[in-house]
């Protein structure tokens, strides 16, 4: 892969990651209106139900990397979000 292709892939990956952070934070914003003891569960349930494994895998990559820009509620919910198996290298 050429340096240009690598840079393009990285930029696309970063854009996708930024979009996932935005989406997760939007979900958290909605569930912030719920009682505190239900908010994190609501975020996790929504992500588990509607996000495909590839999206959840990338969310955990973002979380594991740290300094993610994710809301504290998303980070709290992450312990209840199903972590998919790592992507197969092929």
Secondary structure, 3 states (H helix, E strand, C coil): CCHHHHHHHHHHHHHHHHHHHHHHHHHHHHHCCCCHHHHHHHHHHHHHHHCCHHHHHHHHHHHHHCCCCCCHHHHHHHHHCCCCCCCCCC
